[in-house]
Amino acid sequence: MLYRFLARPFLYAMPAETAHRVVMAWMRLVHGSAFLRGLFSRFLGVHDPVLRVHALGLDFPTPIGLAAGLDKDAEAFEAFGALGFGFVEVGTLTAEAQPGNPRPRLFRLLRDRALVNRMGFNNHGAQAAAERIAQTRARSTLLGVNIGKTKRVPNEAAIGDYVTSAKLLAAQADYLVINVSSPNTPGLRDLQAVEALRPLLTQVRAALDEASPQRRVPLLLKIAPDLSDQDIDAVADLALELALDGIIATNTTIARQGLHSDPQVVQACGAGGLSGAPLKARALAVLQRLRARVGDRVLLVAAGGIENADDAWERIRAGATLGQIYTALIYDGPLLPSRLSADLGRKVRQAGLPNIAAAVGLDAVR
């Protein structure tokens, strides 16, 4: 209630990116304060044993994590962990620092509980992030690291660019994600074609193994919801061929169908990726298709339109082991991750299951 009636109106009075910067300033403060993190964790941390998940060789306190895009430069991941997220994915990071696309580049569609962004991978670079993560003492939050292509680098040289980031971040990442699905870097989505993906994933895997010989860093791929069914199947088959650790379904969409916002408001937002509630149905459909193709041989992470425990439960039963939220956090505030996890715990018990892992894929096509 406090967020809905006090904090949210204050933030919504600002341009969306300005509000984002204000929130990140507060979260950096929490990140840097052991006292504040401890206070948040005490009241918002998730400690329900039925929600614990062992996946990717890691122990997650809850399957609900923060998606990439909010903590772009790995500046506040411990603060987000203290809110009750089971893991935090930072980035997207690129091998070279870059400012991203011109502003304005982030917009709210309030009637749709959605965001449109064309940020363009604005970040201070993989090296700076690696150093920042390394300086974090007594890290307690599981950390995914999402990497993308530097804008100025042509697709022909993309593999080297990704490999550079992977080597820089391997020691700090609990898992690494290849992002070839953002619509905001020209030509990036062309790398989702299997012919381009195979050498990219193969060489990044080799780079991770070289940079971290004592610990295997799980490698995941994040795909777009706008892929055709045939392309989704091709990516799934490639994941099996290469023994990829996981697939995140999905990134933002370039589609604009079915929105409730005034068409002029939508048009004024311009190009960019749409996230939030309108993505729900398509993201679920992509997840279901992936599960039908790969079964339980590749870990699936659900993202896109997850707003509450009902959404998360549906994705888990459809085959997702983990789930991520972002846009819903903007609309519902900092209590959402702990509330969502508490509701999930109740669903597990009501279903008579020993733990949430037992629900994974219950509704999947066999």
GUFI-778331 format. One line per 5 residues: number of its first residue (from 1); for each residue z, x, y of N, C-alpha, C. Coordinates in steps of 0.1 Angstrom, whole numbers, plus 5000, padded with zeros to 4 digits. Each point is the difference from the previous one (the first is absolute). Example, Ala and Ser with C-alpha at 12.3 -4.5 7.8 and 13.67 -1.06 7.14 Angstrom:
2
1	5078 5132 4943 5000 4991 5012 5000 5009 5012 ~ 4993 4996 5011 5000 5009 5011 5008 4992 5011
END
This chain:
366
1	5000 5008 4988 5000 4992 5012 5000 5009 5013 ~ 5008 5011 4999 5001 5008 5012 4986 5006 5003 ~ 4993 5004 4989 4987 5006 5002 4990 4990 5005 ~ 5001 4988 4994 4990 4989 5003 5001 4996 5015 ~ 5013 4998 5005 5001 4994 5013 5003 5010 5011
6	5003 5013 4997 5003 5010 5010 4990 5011 4999 ~ 5000 5008 4989 4992 5012 4999 4985 4997 5000 ~ 4996 4990 4992 4986 4997 4999 4993 4996 5013 ~ 5006 4990 5008 4994 4997 5012 4999 5012 5010 ~ 5010 5009 5000 5000 5012 5008 4988 5009 4996
11	4999 5002 4987 4989 5008 4995 4986 4994 5002 ~ 4999 4987 4998 4988 4993 5002 4995 4999 5014 ~ 5009 5002 5010 4997 5001 5014 4992 5012 5003 ~ 5000 5010 4991 4993 5012 5002 4986 5000 4993 ~ 4991 5009 5004 4988 5002 4991 5005 5005 4987
16	4992 4996 4990 5005 5003 4986 5003 5015 4997 ~ 4991 5009 5005 5003 5014 4998 5012 5005 5007 ~ 5003 4995 5012 5012 5003 5008 5012 4996 4992 ~ 5000 4988 4995 5011 4995 4992 5002 5009 4988 ~ 4989 5004 4993 5001 5009 4989 5007 5013 5004
21	4997 5006 5011 5006 5012 5005 5015 4998 5003 ~ 5004 4989 5005 5014 4997 5003 5007 4999 4987 ~ 4995 4993 4990 5007 4999 4987 5001 5014 4994 ~ 4989 5008 5000 5001 5013 4994 5010 5009 5007 ~ 5002 4998 5013 5010 5008 5007 5014 4997 4995
26	5003 4987 4998 5012 4996 4994 5002 5005 4986 ~ 4990 5000 4992 5000 5004 4986 5002 5015 4999 ~ 4994 5007 5009 5002 5015 5000 5015 5003 5003 ~ 5006 4992 5009 5014 5002 5003 5008 4998 4987 ~ 4997 4990 4993 5008 4997 4988 4997 5011 4989
31	4988 5004 4999 4996 5010 4991 5008 5013 5002 ~ 5002 5003 5013 5007 5013 5003 5015 4999 5000 ~ 5006 4988 4997 5014 4998 5000 5006 4996 4987 ~ 5007 5009 4993 5006 4997 4987 5009 4988 5001 ~ 5007 4999 5011 5009 4988 5002 4993 4987 5000
36	4989 4999 5008 4993 4988 5001 4993 4997 4987 ~ 4994 5010 4993 4994 4997 4987 5010 4995 4990 ~ 5012 5006 5000 5010 4996 4991 5005 4986 5003 ~ 5000 4996 5013 5004 4986 5003 4990 4990 4996 ~ 4987 5003 5002 4989 4992 4996 5000 4998 4985
41	5001 5012 4993 5000 4999 4985 5011 4992 4994 ~ 5012 5001 5007 5012 4993 4995 4997 4985 4999 ~ 4994 4995 5011 4998 4985 5001 4986 4995 4995 ~ 4990 5009 5000 4987 4996 4997 4994 5007 4988 ~ 5006 5010 4995 4995 5007 4988 5000 4991 4988
46	4991 5002 4991 4998 4992 4988 5006 5007 4988 ~ 5010 4994 4993 5007 5006 4989 5000 4991 4988 ~ 4991 4991 4999 4999 4991 4988 4994 5007 4989 ~ 5007 5002 4988 4994 5007 4989 4988 4994 4994 ~ 4998 4987 5001 4989 4993 4994 4987 5004 5008
51	5001 5005 5012 4988 5003 5008 4996 5015 4998 ~ 5007 5008 4993 4997 5014 4998 4987 5001 4992 ~ 4991 5009 5004 4987 5002 4994 4998 5014 4997 ~ 4997 5004 4988 4996 5014 4997 4984 5000 4999 ~ 4994 5007 5010 4985 5000 5000 4996 5014 5007
56	4989 5005 4996 4994 5012 5005 5010 5012 4998 ~ 5009 4999 4990 5010 5010 4998 5011 4999 5010 ~ 5001 4989 5008 5010 4999 5010 5009 4988 4998 ~ 5012 5000 5005 5009 4988 4999 5001 4993 5013 ~ 4994 4988 5001 5000 4992 5012 5012 4990 5000
61	5008 5000 5010 5011 4990 5001 4995 4986 5001 ~ 4988 4998 5005 4994 4987 5001 4985 5002 5000 ~ 4992 4991 4995 4986 5002 5000 4993 4997 5013 ~ 5007 4996 5010 4994 4997 5013 5001 5012 5010 ~ 4989 5004 5004 4999 5012 5009 4993 4996 5013
66	5000 5010 5009 4993 4999 5013 4986 5006 4999 ~ 4990 4993 5003 4986 5005 4999 4997 5010 5011 ~ 4990 5008 4998 4996 5010 5010 4995 4993 5012 ~ 5001 5007 5012 4995 4994 5012 5011 4998 5011 ~ 5012 4999 4996 5011 4998 5009 5006 5013 5004
71	5004 5008 4990 5006 5013 5003 4988 5010 4998 ~ 4991 5001 5009 4988 5008 4998 5003 5015 4999 ~ 5010 5005 5007 5002 5014 5001 5013 5005 4992 ~ 5005 4991 4992 5012 5004 4992 5012 5003 5009 ~ 5002 4991 5010 5011 5003 5009 5012 4992 4998
76	5000 4989 4992 5011 4991 4998 5002 4994 4987 ~ 4995 5007 4989 5000 4994 4987 5014 4998 4995 ~ 5009 5009 5003 5014 4997 4995 5006 4988 5007 ~ 4996 4997 5012 5005 4988 5007 4994 4988 4993 ~ 4988 5000 4996 4994 4988 4993 5006 4999 4986
81	5003 5011 4994 5007 4999 4987 5013 4994 5001 ~ 5007 5002 5011 5013 4995 5002 5000 4985 5002 ~ 4988 4994 5004 4999 4986 5002 4999 4992 4986 ~ 4998 5008 4989 5000 4994 4987 4986 5001 4993 ~ 4991 5008 5006 4988 5002 4993 5002 5010 4988
86	4994 4997 4989 5002 5009 4988 4992 5013 5001 ~ 4990 5000 5009 4992 5012 5003 4993 4998 5013 ~ 4995 5011 5006 4993 4999 5012 4988 5009 4999 ~ 4988 4994 5004 4988 5008 5000 4996 5003 5014 ~ 4999 5013 5003 4997 5004 5014 4985 5003 5001
91	4996 5002 5012 4986 5002 5003 4993 4988 5005 ~ 4987 5000 5001 4991 5010 4994 4999 5013 5008 ~ 5001 5011 4993 5000 5013 5005 4986 5007 4997 ~ 4996 5008 5010 4987 5007 4998 5003 5015 5001 ~ 4990 5007 4995 5002 5015 5000 5001 5005 5015
96	4993 4994 5009 5001 5004 5014 5007 4989 5008 ~ 5007 5004 5010 5006 4990 5010 4988 4993 5007 ~ 5002 4988 5003 4990 4992 5007 5006 4988 5007 ~ 4994 4997 5012 5006 4989 5008 4997 4986 4995 ~ 4990 4998 4991 4997 4987 4996 4990 4994 5009
101	4998 4987 4999 4990 4993 5008 5005 4996 5014 ~ 4991 4997 5009 5005 4996 5014 5009 4987 5000 ~ 5009 5000 5009 5008 4988 5001 4993 4989 5009 ~ 5004 4988 4999 5009 4994 4990 4994 5000 4986 ~ 5008 5001 4990 4996 5001 4986 5009 4994 4990
106	5009 4992 5005 5010 4993 4991 5002 4986 5006 ~ 4999 4989 4993 5000 4987 5005 5008 4990 4990 ~ 5007 4991 5006 5006 4989 4992 4992 4988 5000 ~ 5000 4993 4988 4994 4987 4999 5012 4991 4995 ~ 5008 4995 5010 5013 4994 4997 4998 4987 4991
111	4990 4992 5003 4998 4988 4992 4997 5003 4985 ~ 4995 5012 4997 4997 5004 4987 5010 5009 4994 ~ 5010 5004 5007 5010 5010 4995 4992 5012 4995 ~ 4991 5005 5009 4991 5011 4997 5000 5010 5011 ~ 4994 5012 4996 4997 5010 5010 4986 5005 4998
116	4994 5004 5011 4987 5007 4999 5002 5014 5006 ~ 4996 5010 4993 5002 5014 5005 4987 5008 4998 ~ 4997 5008 5009 4990 5010 4999 5005 5013 5005 ~ 5012 5004 4995 5007 5012 5005 4992 5012 4998 ~ 4994 5002 4988 4991 5011 4998 5008 5013 4996
121	5010 4998 4991 5008 5011 4995 5005 5009 5011 ~ 5006 4995 5010 5007 5008 5011 5012 5006 4994 ~ 5001 5014 5000 5011 5007 4994 5000 5014 5005 ~ 5011 5007 4998 5001 5014 5004 4996 5010 4990 ~ 4995 4995 4989 4994 5009 4990 5010 5003 4988
126	4994 5003 4989 5007 5002 4987 5011 5011 5001 ~ 4996 5011 5007 5009 5012 5001 5013 4996 5007 ~ 4999 4993 5011 5011 4996 5008 5009 4990 4992 ~ 4994 4991 4993 5007 4990 4992 5008 5008 4988 ~ 4993 5009 4994 5006 5007 4989 5013 5008 5005
131	4999 5006 5012 5011 5007 5005 5011 4991 5004 ~ 4997 4988 5005 5010 4990 5004 5008 4995 4988 ~ 4992 4997 4989 5007 4995 4988 5009 5011 4994 ~ 4995 5012 5000 5007 5011 4994 5014 5002 5007 ~ 5000 4997 5013 5012 5002 5008 5010 4989 4998
136	4996 4989 4994 5010 4989 4998 5010 5004 4989 ~ 5012 5000 5004 5011 5004 4991 5004 4989 4991 ~ 5004 5003 4987 5005 4991 4991 4992 4987 4999 ~ 4987 5001 4998 4991 4989 5000 5004 4990 4989 ~ 5001 4987 5004 5004 4990 4990 4989 4990 4997
141	4990 5000 5008 4989 4989 4999 4988 5006 4992 ~ 4996 4992 4990 4988 5004 4993 4988 5000 5010 ~ 4992 5010 5000 4990 5001 5010 4986 5002 4994 ~ 4991 4990 5004 4986 5001 4997 4993 5005 5012 ~ 4990 5008 4998 4992 5006 5011 4985 4996 4999
146	4995 4993 5010 4987 4995 5000 4991 5009 5009 ~ 4989 5005 4994 4991 5009 5007 4986 4994 5001 ~ 4994 5003 5012 4986 4995 5002 4992 5012 5006 ~ 4987 4996 5003 4991 5010 5005 5001 5002 5015 ~ 4999 5012 5005 4999 5003 5014 4987 4994 5005
151	5001 4993 5012 4988 4993 5004 4988 5009 5003 ~ 5002 5012 5006 4989 5009 5003 4994 5006 4988 ~ 5006 5000 4989 4995 5006 4987 4990 4991 4994 ~ 4987 5004 4998 4990 4992 4993 5004 4997 4986 ~ 4995 4989 4994 5003 4997 4986 4996 5011 4991
156	4990 5008 5003 4996 5010 4991 5011 5011 4998 ~ 5009 5001 5010 5011 5010 5000 5013 4993 4998 ~ 5000 4987 4996 5013 4993 4999 5009 5005 4989 ~ 4995 5005 4989 5008 5004 4989 5009 5012 5005 ~ 4994 5010 5007 5008 5011 5005 5011 4995 5010
161	4997 4990 5007 5009 4995 5010 5012 4994 4993 ~ 4998 4992 4990 5010 4993 4992 5008 5011 4992 ~ 4993 5010 4995 5007 5010 4992 5010 5008 5009 ~ 4996 5003 5012 5009 5007 5010 5013 4992 5002 ~ 4998 4987 5002 5012 4991 5002 5009 5000 4988
166	4993 4998 4988 5008 5000 4988 5008 5012 4998 ~ 4994 5012 5002 5007 5012 4998 5012 5002 5010 ~ 4998 4995 5012 5011 5001 5010 5012 4991 4997 ~ 4997 4988 4994 5010 4990 4998 5005 4999 4986 ~ 4994 5007 4990 5004 4999 4986 5015 5002 4998
171	5006 5010 5006 5014 5003 4998 5009 4989 5005 ~ 4996 4992 5010 5008 4990 5006 4999 4986 4995 ~ 4989 4998 4993 4996 4986 4996 5006 4997 4987 ~ 5007 4988 4998 5003 4995 4987 4988 4994 4993 ~ 4991 4995 5008 4987 4997 4995 4990 5001 5011
176	4987 5002 4997 4990 5002 5011 4989 4989 4998 ~ 4995 4994 5011 4990 4990 5000 4988 5004 5007 ~ 4988 4998 4994 4987 5003 5006 4996 4987 5006 ~ 4998 5000 5014 4995 4989 5007 4986 5002 5003 ~ 4991 4992 4994 4986 5000 5003 4996 4986 5004
181	5009 4992 5003 4998 4985 5002 5003 4995 5014 ~ 5004 5008 5009 5002 4995 5014 4986 4997 5006 ~ 4999 4989 5008 4987 4997 5006 4999 5007 5014 ~ 5010 5008 5004 5000 5005 5013 4995 5015 5002 ~ 4996 5006 4990 4994 5013 5001 4985 4999 4995
186	4991 5002 5008 4986 4998 4997 4996 5007 4987 ~ 4994 4992 4991 4995 5006 4987 5010 5002 4989 ~ 5013 4998 5004 5010 5003 4990 4999 4991 4987 ~ 4997 4988 5002 5000 4991 4988 4988 5003 4990 ~ 4990 5008 5005 4990 5005 4991 5005 5009 4989
191	5012 5006 5003 5006 5008 4990 5006 4993 4988 ~ 5000 4986 5001 5005 4992 4989 4990 4999 4989 ~ 4987 5004 5002 4990 4999 4990 5004 5010 4989 ~ 4999 4997 4988 5005 5008 4989 4994 5014 5000 ~ 4987 5001 5004 4994 5013 5000 5007 5010 5010
196	5005 4994 5011 5008 5008 5009 5014 5002 4996 ~ 5006 4989 4994 5014 5000 4997 5003 5010 4989 ~ 4991 5001 4990 5004 5008 4988 5003 5015 5004 ~ 4991 5007 5007 5003 5014 5004 5012 5000 5010 ~ 5001 4990 5009 5011 5000 5009 5014 5000 4993
201	5001 4990 4991 5013 4999 4992 5002 5012 4991 ~ 4990 5005 4994 5001 5011 4991 5005 5012 5007 ~ 4994 5003 5012 5004 5012 5007 5014 4999 5007 ~ 5003 4988 5005 5013 4998 5005 5011 5001 4989 ~ 4997 4995 4988 5009 5002 4989 5003 5015 4997
206	4989 5007 5000 5001 5015 4997 5008 5007 5012 ~ 4998 4995 5012 5007 5006 5011 5015 4998 4999 ~ 5004 4987 4996 5014 4997 4999 5006 5008 4989 ~ 4993 5002 4989 5005 5008 4989 5002 5014 5004 ~ 4991 5006 5008 5001 5013 5004 5011 5002 5010
211	5002 4991 5009 5010 5001 5011 5014 4997 4995 ~ 5001 4992 4989 5013 4996 4994 5000 5002 4985 ~ 5000 5013 4996 4999 5002 4985 5013 4996 4992 ~ 5011 4999 5007 5012 4997 4993 5003 4985 4999 ~ 4993 4992 5008 5002 4986 5000 4986 4992 5002
216	4997 4991 4991 4988 4993 5001 5001 4989 5010 ~ 4992 5001 5011 5001 4990 5010 4990 4988 4997 ~ 5005 4988 4998 4992 4989 4997 4989 4998 5010 ~ 4988 4996 4996 4989 4998 5009 4995 4986 4999 ~ 5000 4993 5011 4995 4986 5001 4988 4998 5009
221	4993 4989 4998 4988 4997 5009 5003 4987 5006 ~ 4997 4999 5013 5001 4987 5007 4986 4994 5003 ~ 4998 4988 4996 4986 4994 5001 5000 4988 5009 ~ 4988 4997 5004 4998 4989 5010 4999 4987 4993 ~ 5004 4989 5006 4998 4987 4995 4986 4995 5000
226	4992 5007 5008 4986 4996 5002 4990 5005 4990 ~ 5005 5007 4990 4991 5005 4989 4995 4988 4992 ~ 4988 5001 4995 4995 4990 4991 5007 5001 4987 ~ 4999 4990 4992 5007 5000 4987 4994 5011 4991 ~ 4987 5003 5001 4994 5011 4992 5006 5013 5005
231	5002 5002 5012 5005 5013 5005 5015 5001 4996 ~ 5007 4989 5000 5014 5001 4996 5001 5004 4985 ~ 4991 4995 4992 5000 5004 4986 4996 5014 4999 ~ 4991 5005 5008 4996 5014 4999 5012 5009 5004 ~ 5007 4997 5010 5012 5008 5004 5010 4999 4989
236	5002 4989 4994 5010 4999 4989 4996 5009 4988 ~ 4987 4999 4997 4996 5009 4989 5001 5015 5003 ~ 4998 5003 5012 5001 5014 5005 5015 5004 4999 ~ 5009 4991 5004 5014 5003 4999 5004 5003 4986 ~ 4995 4992 4990 5003 5003 4986 4994 5013 4996
241	4988 5003 5004 4993 5012 4996 5007 5012 5004 ~ 5005 5000 5013 5007 5012 5005 5015 5000 4998 ~ 5005 4990 4993 5015 4998 4998 5007 5000 5014 ~ 4994 4993 5009 5007 4998 5013 5013 4993 4998 ~ 5010 5004 5009 5013 4995 4998 5002 4985 5005
246	4992 4997 5010 5002 4986 5005 4989 4996 5010 ~ 5000 4987 5003 4990 4995 5010 5009 4990 5009 ~ 4998 5001 5013 5006 4991 5009 4990 4990 5004 ~ 5003 4987 4998 4991 4989 5003 5007 4990 5009 ~ 4997 5000 5013 4988 5006 5006 5004 5004 5015
251	4989 5006 5006 5001 5004 5014 4997 4988 5008 ~ 4997 5002 5013 4997 4989 5009 4985 4995 4998 ~ 4997 4988 5005 4986 4995 4998 4993 4999 5013 ~ 4986 5001 4999 4992 4997 5012 4996 4986 5001 ~ 5003 4992 4990 4997 4985 5000 5008 4993 5010
256	4995 4989 5005 5007 4992 5010 5000 4985 4996 ~ 4996 4997 4988 4999 4986 4996 5014 4993 4999 ~ 5000 4987 5003 5012 4992 4997 5012 5002 5010 ~ 4997 5006 5011 5011 5003 5010 5003 4987 5008 ~ 5013 4998 5004 5004 4989 5008 5000 5003 5015
261	5000 5013 5003 5000 5004 5014 4987 4995 5007 ~ 5001 4999 5013 4988 4996 5008 4989 5010 4998 ~ 4988 4996 4997 4989 5010 4997 4998 5009 5012 ~ 5003 4996 5012 4998 5009 5011 5011 5011 5000 ~ 5012 4997 4996 5011 5009 4999 4996 5011 4989
266	4995 4995 4989 4996 5009 4989 4989 5009 5004 ~ 4990 4994 5007 4989 5008 5005 5004 5011 5010 ~ 5010 4996 5008 5005 5010 5010 5007 5012 4994 ~ 5005 4998 4988 5006 5011 4993 4990 5011 4996 ~ 4988 4995 4997 4989 5009 4997 5001 5005 4985
271	4993 5011 4998 4999 5006 4986 5014 5005 4996 ~ 5001 5002 4987 5013 5006 4994 5004 4993 4988 ~ 5011 5005 4994 5005 4994 4987 5010 4989 5003 ~ 4998 4989 4993 5009 4989 5001 5010 5001 4989 ~ 5013 4999 5003 5011 5000 4990 5009 4988 5002
276	5008 4997 4990 5009 4989 5001 4997 4989 4991 ~ 5005 4988 5004 4999 4988 4991 4985 4996 4996 ~ 4990 5002 5009 4987 4996 4996 4994 5008 4988 ~ 5006 5012 4998 4995 5009 4989 5006 4996 4987 ~ 5009 4991 4999 5008 4997 4988 4991 4997 4988
281	4991 4990 5001 4993 4995 4989 4990 5011 4995 ~ 4993 5007 5008 4991 5010 4996 5007 5012 4994 ~ 5011 5005 5006 5008 5011 4994 5005 4997 4986 ~ 5004 4987 4998 5005 4996 4987 4988 5000 4990 ~ 4988 4995 5004 4989 5000 4991 4995 5014 4996
286	5001 5009 5009 4996 5014 4997 5010 5006 4990 ~ 5013 4997 5002 5010 5005 4991 4998 4994 4986 ~ 4997 4987 4999 4998 4994 4987 4988 5005 4993 ~ 4990 5003 5008 4988 5006 4993 5003 5014 4995 ~ 5007 5008 5008 5003 5013 4996 5009 5000 4987
291	5010 4991 5000 5008 4999 4988 4993 4996 4988 ~ 4990 4991 5001 4992 4996 4989 4992 5012 4995 ~ 4996 5009 5008 4992 5011 4996 5008 5012 4995 ~ 5012 5003 5006 5007 5012 4996 5012 4997 4992 ~ 5004 4987 4999 5013 4997 4993 5012 5007 5006
296	5008 5006 4991 5011 5007 5005 4998 5015 4999 ~ 4987 5004 4999 4997 5015 4999 5000 5007 5014 ~ 4999 4992 5011 5000 5006 5013 5010 4991 5008 ~ 5009 5007 5007 5010 4993 5008 4993 4993 5012 ~ 5004 4988 5003 4994 4992 5011 5011 4997 5010
301	4996 5002 5013 5009 4998 5011 4994 4989 5008 ~ 5007 4989 5003 4995 4989 5007 5003 5001 5015 ~ 4990 4998 5008 5002 5000 5015 4990 4990 5006 ~ 5003 4995 5011 4991 4990 5007 5005 4986 4999 ~ 5007 4995 5011 5004 4986 5000 5013 4997 4993
306	5007 5010 4996 5013 4997 4994 5010 4997 5011 ~ 5006 4988 5000 5009 4996 5011 5014 4997 4995 ~ 5001 4996 4987 5013 4996 4995 5001 5002 4986 ~ 5012 4996 4994 5002 5003 4985 4990 4993 4992 ~ 4995 4988 5004 4991 4992 4992 4987 5008 4999
311	4995 5006 5011 4988 5008 5000 5002 5012 4991 ~ 5011 5007 5002 5002 5012 4992 5001 4997 4985 ~ 5007 4989 4997 5002 4996 4986 4986 4997 4993 ~ 4992 4993 5008 4986 4997 4995 4992 5013 4997 ~ 5001 5010 5009 4993 5012 4998 5005 5008 4988
316	5014 5000 4998 5006 5007 4989 4995 4993 4987 ~ 5001 4987 4999 4996 4993 4988 4985 5002 4998 ~ 4992 5002 5010 4986 5003 4999 4997 5014 4995 ~ 5010 5009 5000 4997 5013 4995 5004 5011 5009 ~ 5006 4998 5012 5004 5011 5009 5014 5004 4996
321	5002 5013 4999 5013 5006 4997 5008 5001 5013 ~ 4993 5003 5011 5006 5002 5013 4993 4991 5010 ~ 5006 4998 5011 4994 4992 5011 5003 5006 5013 ~ 4992 4998 5010 5002 5006 5014 4998 4989 5010 ~ 5008 5001 5011 4998 4991 5011 4999 5008 5013
326	4994 4994 5010 4999 5006 5013 5000 4989 5011 ~ 4989 4992 5000 4998 4990 5011 5012 4990 5000 ~ 5005 4996 4988 5011 4990 4999 5012 5006 5007 ~ 5002 5013 5000 5012 5006 5006 4999 4998 5015 ~ 4988 5001 5006 4998 4998 5014 5004 4985 5004
331	4997 4991 4991 5002 4986 5004 5014 4995 4996 ~ 5006 5006 4990 5013 4996 4995 5012 5009 5003 ~ 4997 5012 5003 5011 5009 5005 5006 5008 4989 ~ 5010 5009 5004 5006 5010 4991 5008 4995 4989 ~ 5004 4987 4999 5008 4995 4989 4991 4996 4988
336	4987 5000 5003 4990 4995 4989 5001 5008 4987 ~ 5000 5014 5000 5000 5006 4987 5012 4997 4992 ~ 5012 5000 5005 5012 4997 4992 5000 4986 4996 ~ 4996 4991 5009 5000 4986 4996 4989 4997 4989 ~ 4989 5006 5001 4989 4998 4990 5005 5005 4986
341	5007 5012 5001 5005 5006 4987 5011 4991 4994 ~ 5008 4995 5008 5011 4991 4995 4994 4987 4994 ~ 4990 4995 5006 4993 4988 4994 4993 5004 4987 ~ 4994 5012 4999 4993 5004 4988 5010 5001 4989 ~ 5012 5006 5003 5011 5001 4990 5003 4986 4994
346	5001 4990 5008 5003 4987 4996 4989 4994 4991 ~ 4987 5003 5003 4989 4996 4992 5001 5006 4986 ~ 5003 5013 5000 5001 5007 4987 5010 4993 4991 ~ 5012 4997 5005 5010 4993 4993 4997 4986 4996 ~ 4993 4993 5009 4997 4986 4997 4989 5000 4989
351	4992 5010 4999 4990 5001 4989 5006 5005 4987 ~ 5013 5004 5000 5006 5004 4988 4995 5014 4995 ~ 4996 5008 5009 4994 5013 4997 5011 5011 5002 ~ 5000 5011 4992 5010 5010 5002 4998 5008 5013 ~ 4988 5001 5005 4997 5008 5012 4987 4996 5005
356	4996 5005 5012 4988 4996 5006 4988 5006 4993 ~ 5002 5012 4994 4989 5006 4993 4995 4991 4989 ~ 5009 4992 4994 4995 4991 4989 4991 4989 5005 ~ 4999 4998 5013 4992 4989 5006 4986 5005 5003 ~ 4998 5013 5000 4987 5006 5003 4989 4995 4990
361	4990 4993 5006 4989 4996 4992 5002 4988 4991 ~ 5011 4992 5002 5002 4989 4992 4989 4989 5001 ~ 4994 4999 5012 4990 4990 5002 4986 5006 4999 ~ 4999 5013 4997 4987 5007 4999 4991 4994 4989 ~ 4987 5001 5002 4991 4996 4989 5000 5010 4989
366	5002 4996 4988 5001 5010 4989 4988 4998 4991
END
